[in-house]
Amino acid sequence: MQIFNETLDRVAHSGEAVFATDGADRIILWNKECEALLGFPSRRVIGKPCYEVMCGRDGNDNVYCHRNCAVAFQAREKKEDPVRRFPLTVKTGEGKTRRISSSMFSIPSYHPALTTLVHVLRAEETPQQAARAPEPLQPMASPEGEFVALTPREAEILGCLAQGASTPAVARKLGIAAVTVRNHIQSILQKLEVHSKLEAVVLAQKRRLI
């Protein structure tokens, strides 16, 4: 549960417009960037079904967002076939419509039906903007499909490494023993499945873990 809460908190503060839904499609997270993009304050949408809030339609104005939608099923149960970004026309808090792009990934639970879904939203982009934009927020996963989450201390140490700090310098900055720093670094390398601190920093920056 602690790792789940840390993961959801990291998602909320990723800088992307994101919301998350539970196994019944109810909204459990709606961050500030999502408020700014769609004009709904979180207090108006938390606990509501996502399809009632978004009212999403496809490029031909057909209803896209609905109970147990196909992309939610894909994100929950088709780990080998991740959801790709797709365009939507959605309702805003001012009663207007807006074109956005959306992607989705899951934070697994012990049963697929209880999996939390994270929706990553972006304002409609030109083809040139889309080509330059970084990939939307995605989770780190092990080969077995288990979600990988760094602890707050591991993220702190990785952030120090990204600034070029040596192991002794990290230890001094954080007020812990150098051997403790080395143990955390070893854990980070194992979680990210890389072989060096540089690889870890590059991967973490690419996936916005730090």
N, C-alpha and C positions, 0 to 999 in steps of 0.2 A: 504493500500500500504506500509506503514511504517513497519508493522509487516511482510509482505511478504518479503521486502528487508532485514530485520533483519534475517529472517529465512534462506533466501538464503545465506546471508553472513556467518551465523553460519555453514551451510552445507559446504560452500567452505573452512572453516577453521577447519573442523572436524578431520583432520588427515587422512581421507580416500581418496582414489582416486575417485572423483565424477565428473560427468557432468550432466547438466540439459538441458531439451528441452522444447520448448513451444508447443502450441496446433498444430502447423504445423510440428512438429518433428525437428525444427531447434535448433541447439545448442546455448544456451544463457549463459552457464557457463561451464568452463573447468578449473579445478584448477591445482595447481602446482604438486600435487601428481599424477593427471591423465597425465600431461605432462611427468612426470618421468616414469610412468608405460608403456605408449604407444608411447612415442617419438614424439608426435605432439605438437608443441607450440600452445597456445590458439589462437594466431592471425591467424593460418592456418585453424582453425575449426569453430570459432564463426560464426554463421549465416548459416552454412551448415547443410543439413539434416543429422541426426545422422547415418542413415543406409548407407549413402555414405562414411562416415568417418570410421565407425566401420567395415563394410563389414563382419559382423559376420556370422559364420557357426556353425552348430551343430556337435555332435560327429560323424555323418555319412557324414560330409562334404556337407550337404545340406544348402542352403541359409536360414538363420534365421532372419537377420536384413533386414527389408524392410518397405516400407511406410505403416503406420497404422498397425503395427505388433500386434499380438495377446496379447503379454504380456503388451504392452502399453495400449490396450483396458482394460485388466484386472486391471492394476494399476489405471486407470482413473475411471472406472465405477463399479468395483467389490470390494468395500471396505470390504465386509465380507469375501473375498477370496484373501488375500494379495499375491503378487508375492514372490515366494521362490527363493533362490539362484539357479542358473543354470549355467552350463559350456558353454563357447563359445570359438571358435577360431577366433581371430580378426587380422586385419591388423595393423602393426605398422608404425611409421613415416619413418622407414628405409626400408620399403617395405617388411619386413619379416612378419611371422605370429607368434602369441603368444596365448597360452592357458590361459584363465582367468575364474574367476567365476563372475557372475553379479547378483545383486538384484536391485529392483526398488520400489520406492514409490512415491506418489503424494503429491503436495502442492495444495489443492483445490482452485478452483475459483467458481464464481457464476454459471458457466456452465461447465459440464464435459469436453467439447471439448477445453476449454481454460485452463485446469489444467496443471500446470507445473510438469513434471516428473523428478525425481532425480534418476540417475543411479549410483549405488555404485559398484565399480570394485575392484577385488583383483587378484593378480597373482595366477596361479594354485597352489593348495596346495595338499600335501599328505593327506590321510585320517586322519593320526595322527595330522597333523597341523590343519586340518579343525575342528577336535573335540576340540582342545584347543582354537581356535580362538573365540574372542567375536562376538556376533551377529552383523551383519552389521548395520550401521547407519539407524535408523528408526525414523519417526516422532512421536511426542506425539499427541494423538487425544482424544477429549472428547467423551462421549458416543453417542453424536449426530453426530460425525464424523468431527467436526470442528477442524482445526489445532490449537495446543496449542503452543504458543511461549512466552518465558519470555522476559520482557523488559531488556535492558542493565543494569539498576539499580537492577532489581530483580536477574539477573544472578550474578552481583557483590556481592550482599548480600548473595546469596546462596553459592558463593565461599568462603566468609568469614565464614559462618556457617560450611562449610566442613573442615575448618582449626581449628574448635573448638572454634571460637570466640563467646562470649555471646552477647546478644542484646546491652547492654551498650558499649561493646568493638567495635562492628560493628559501632555504632553511632559515637563513637570517631574517629574511623579510617576514616570514610567517611565524617565526619563533618556535620552530620545531627542529628535531634532530635531522641531520642529513640522511641518516639511514631510513628515517620515516619518509622523507621525500623520495628516496630511491624506491621504497616499497610501493608508494603511490604511483610513481612513474611506471613501475613494472605492471601494476594493475591496469593502468591506462593503456599500455601497449597491448596487453592481453585482450582487453575489451574491444579496442579498435582494430585488433588483428594486424598490427604493423610491427616493424622491427627496430625502429629508431625514434628518438624524440622528434627529429625533423619531420619524419613521415606523419607522426601523430599530430603535430602542429598544423601541417598542410591539410590533412584530412579533416581535422576539427574546424579549421577556418572555412574549408569548402562546404562542410555540412552545418556550419553555424552553431557548433557546440560551444564555442567561446566567442 
